[in-house]
Amino acid sequence: MSNNYPEANNVLFEKLKIVIEEKKNMRDPTIEILHKAQEIFGYLPIEVQEFIAEELNIPSSLIYGVVTFYNFFSMKPRGKYVINVCTGTACYVKGASRLVQMLEEELNIKLGETTRDKKFTLTSVRCVGACSLAPVLVIGDETYGRIESRDKVKEIINSCLD
């Protein structure tokens, strides 16, 4: 393993190296390896991207391109709960921007940020396919629809903290 990585992360990089060895002979292993890397590290900092590129013997710019193209990859640490607010057409028309504003005020963060306690990250996505429930947000596997009041926003946030 390269000596460019902090000693504290050696165990995580060793886990990642095992994943890469298992998957590198697949037809297109990059996305699957990146998913596993994000599970291991919690996000995909440049050092992790460079390590993957080095191990796969490909330019790091290719890895970076994939990471920045897909919104499920993150280059910054995320909170335990990632709140994805749908900003697709139906949700936008039904008040997605107001929903984002309420969440920003309740969590005291801006879109794209993570709370200080690392509990919540607030992001937006183009569509979650629940247009009839607009405006919608998704946390993990849970979809919450018709969120038009601050009380409903508080209720959803508090349900994650229980």
Secondary structure, DSSP 8 states (H G I E B T S, - for coil): --TTS-GGGHHHHHHHHHHHHHHTTSSS-HHHHHHHHHHHHSS--HHHHHHHHHHHTS-HHHHHHHHHHSTT--SS---SEEEEEE-SHHHHHTTHHHHHHHHHHHHT--TT-B-TTSSEEEEEES--S-GGG-S-EEETTEEE----SHHHHHHHHHHHH-
